[in-house]
Amino acid sequence: MNRTKQLIDKLEKTSRLTKEEWIALIQDRNQAAAQYLFERARYWQHKYFGNRIYTRGLIEFTNYCKNDCYYCGIRRSNRQAVRYRLTKEQIMECCGSGYELGFRTFVLQGGEDGWFTQEKLLEIVRAIKKEYPDCALTLSLGERSKESYEELFRAGADRYLLRHETADRQHYRRLHPPELSAENRRQCLWDLKEIGYQTGTGFMVGSPGQTPEHLAEDMLFIRELEPHMAGIGPFVPHHETPFSQEAGGTVELTLFMIGLLRVMLPNLLLPATTALGTIDPQGREKGIQAGANVVMPNLSPTSVRKKYELYDNKICTGDEAAECRNCLSKRMKNIGYELVSDRGDYRGRKKEENHV
């Protein structure tokens, strides 16, 4: 415990560790170290955000995807997937119902679907921002050209989520087909930051072949990028992928990584993911208690939710948006937190030096 506690203290004081220190901290973690880490994570969570948990209204508008990532249930090779696309009118209806429920951030997420041309996406972004000018709009549309990102930003998009998935190039190749590269993924993230988006990245915990060295690389990359958001969740297998028989990620390691992210970059917007809630009925609550401060209830029509199946047994596919939000609000209240309606922007706050 002494060594791991020393490393957690060093991370808290300097917000940096060497690769070797990251590996040691992750490898040698234990229950006592985790409890100490979560105490420190909650200290910074409360210092910057109080007991406020921000909501993001998720709209999964297409499950068509040109990519064939080996872990993903909507990969193009999955012939069993029932495909759908929401119309612009349906997307606007989702925003309308979400707005009435108090959501002030919408997340437009989908596979890399060429049917939604740049022009169609720009039209949707402009319509949402015109109708709901007081709301933040987050896009999660995968890898695009810098020019595309720039146009969408000028049209009104505020934030962009693009999980790097793994920072190790060889591990990236194990998880993705040859036409996708870790280098391009990283370049997209640097482009998004340069353009001015509030930028989010993240990685899977427990993905096939992942080692503590890979997780150390992830933490080093996130420290270098300094994103505004970081979404991490456990790898959950999907039955129609090459990884269907692989073991999933664990709650224990996912929570530990959430705690480390909060201590390293205490002003992060850090979701307790649906995947975490899928593998543990109390997963999202545990994520909040480990340092997370965002939840993302689903605003998609219930008729399509089951079809956006990135992994097996995804929760909340049958709940109406109001049910989902009310349920989450009660869950957060039960552990001493409050679900809030404001946009919850990243404010660029910096951690003061020598604060331990």
Secondary structure, DSSP 8 states (H G I E B T S, - for coil): -HHHHHHHHHHHHHS---HHHHHHHHHT--HHHHHHHHHHHHHHHHHHHTTEEEE-EEEEEE---S---TT-TT-TT-TT----B--HHHHHHHHHHHHHTT--EEEEEE---TTS-HHHHHHHHHHHHHH-TTSEEEEE--S--HHHHHHHHHHT--EEE---B-S-HHHHHHHS-TT--HHHHHHHHHHHHHHT-EEEE-BEES-TT--HHHHHHHHHHHHHH--SEE--EE----TTSTTTTS----HHHHHHHHHHHHHHSTT-B-B--HHHHHH-TTHHHHHHHTT--EE--B-S-HHHHTT--SSTT-S-SSS-HHHHHHHHHHHHHHTT-EEE-S----------SS--
